[in-house]
Amino acid sequence: MSSTEIPVFFWFRRDLRWEDNAALYAALSQHDGVQPVFIFDENILKALEDKDDARVTFIWDHVQKLKQSVASRGGTVWTWFGDPVAFWESMAVRFPRLIVYAGEDYEPGYPMVRDARVAKILKAAGGRLELVRDHVLVAPTECSKPDGTPYTVYTPFSKCWLSLLHEERLSSKPSENYLHRLATGLEGPEVRNLEEMGFVRSSIKVEAPRLDENMLATYDKTRNFPGHPHGVSRLSMHLRFGTISVRALARKARDLNLTFLKELGWREFFIHVLYHFPHTVNQEFRPEFQRLPWRHDEAAFEKWCAGHTGVPLVDAGMRELNATGYMHNRVRMVVASFLTKDLLIDWRWGERYFARKLLDFELASNVGNWQWAAGTGCDAAPYFRIFNPTLQQEKFDPEGVYVRRWVPEVHSSTYPRPMIDHHQARDRALEFFRSVQV
Ligand SMILES: Cc1cc2nc3c(=O)[nH]c(=O)nc-3n(C[C@H](O)[C@H](O)[C@H](O)COP(=O)(O)OP(=O)(O)OC[C@H]3O[C@@H](n4cnc5c(N)ncnc54)[C@H](O)[C@@H]3O)c2cc1C
């Protein structure tokens, strides 16, 4: 980029890849000398409790990989630690008329406010922020009911969503073919290590994304069994940070397994719901449930967090989460039901704990699924559908493979008795939810 050219930047966010990156493609197919940037956002990082947060290490490693893979062409990715608004303010002074490309972010609250502020700053400098749909197949504004209002129930949403998945929408945006148009040799900021930002390396390792066609082909039969070695994709973290393209994944799923494609639909359904109903981030979607007198029992909550409830499937799930930052979806449903229905503990406590621990933490999916499990969400399991953790284990981990992996002492005398009798807890939960019905 020389001073006579329009300065063009590409801002990596939820799309940490060179391939099939729609916003990067938009930038490179229209401009020469595009400078990529990644901002370690202090507003997000300072809220993280664990200094060895695995997500920060994951992002760090991926940004280093991005840099290394263009170094031979003389390109690089600028890295900066601080407030993105301040960063773009300073860039707008250095490069008037700058154009910044980035993937669109639909998360209400901080991300959307940040983008609006950056857009205003760039506009004032004679430039612009170009946001491009990338991390979803259908943006929340592109799918609505015939009367124009947003969907609140998954099945009709999914019909609309599937009907929009035509060839063009799923096709690759081949940004990787234009990398020769990246800027070379432009001096810029660099974060040298994790410690500079107050973090240390996590010991949790994350596997590279893998599009396993055998897994996809049988996904509908294997996805509910947490002990199955290849029953699910484990791609959620890669979808979260865009280290895999959702279009590439959807194309495979369309050809190999419609059930898997529909799971991607759940992801987008929750993004759609949070975008249109931002209050659900911490309030029950259904007003009558905002009156529920949740128990705030810290001792019981701690047992749940640590995986010491005496309920094998719940303990296995929580220990898997604590050790790896991942938990199988079937088990997430069981532990969430146990916390909110058996223990009557506020779903927000569980949601926050998951937010701290899950590598794939995604606000929309987390809040949406927690409200689903608690029975308080827009498209929730009805409150009287309460998971029996023992029956769930009999059905989905019949040989106890998963439970023994995480709770090896399950059959020994040291393993505690269940902290609550499920049948009594179920009756209490029904009473609890009925108490606020009109
Ligand atoms: C209480 C609770 C909290 C959750 N919190 C999150 C979260 O913070 N982030 C997150 O990505 N998922 C969340 N999920 C959804 C789901 O459990 C994970 O997406 C899934 O387990 C990730 O593993 P996988 O990639 O192997 O999934 P697979 O079974 O291989 O599914 C493929 C992809 O489909 C999507 N998907 C599947 N099920 C769901 C679902 N129920 N809701 C939304 N997307 C789905 C994910 O993107 C997933 O990667 C939560 C579920 C529950 C019950």
The ligand as an ORCA input file, in Angstrom:
! r2SCAN-3c Opt
* xyz 0 1
  C     -26.545    -26.007     27.778
  C     -25.882    -25.959     26.428
  C     -24.942    -24.964     26.142
  C     -24.347    -24.904     24.875
  N     -23.422    -23.913     24.631
  C     -22.855    -23.829     23.392
  C     -21.894    -22.822     23.106
  O     -21.575    -21.945     23.927
  N     -21.323    -22.814     21.858
  C     -21.665    -23.745     20.907
  O     -21.108    -23.691     19.805
  N     -22.589    -24.681     21.143
  C     -23.190    -24.761     22.357
  N     -24.104    -25.752     22.603
  C     -24.576    -26.584     21.493
  C     -23.864    -27.924     21.280
  O     -23.780    -28.633     22.477
  C     -22.468    -27.747     20.704
  O     -22.499    -26.932     19.567
  C     -21.880    -29.116     20.292
  O     -21.892    -30.008     21.364
  C     -20.462    -28.902     19.815
  O     -19.849    -30.111     19.540
  P     -19.607    -30.623     18.054
  O     -18.975    -29.569     17.240
  O     -18.923    -31.946     18.168
  O     -21.120    -30.799     17.596
  P     -21.762    -31.637     16.406
  O     -22.770    -32.540     17.015
  O     -20.746    -32.232     15.527
  O     -22.590    -30.516     15.627
  C     -22.042    -29.778     14.531
  C     -22.222    -28.309     14.751
  O     -23.610    -27.971     14.799
  C     -23.826    -26.904     15.718
  N     -24.728    -27.377     16.779
  C     -24.996    -28.646     17.139
  N     -25.924    -28.671     18.123
  C     -26.227    -27.391     18.407
  C     -27.100    -26.767     19.324
  N     -27.879    -27.464     20.171
  N     -27.129    -25.413     19.360
  C     -26.375    -24.686     18.521
  N     -25.526    -25.214     17.612
  C     -25.457    -26.551     17.560
  C     -22.470    -26.544     16.299
  O     -21.960    -25.468     15.566
  C     -21.658    -27.825     16.075
  O     -20.280    -27.589     15.984
  C     -24.705    -25.847     23.875
  C     -25.641    -26.847     24.185
  C     -26.210    -26.898     25.437
  C     -27.238    -27.982     25.723
*
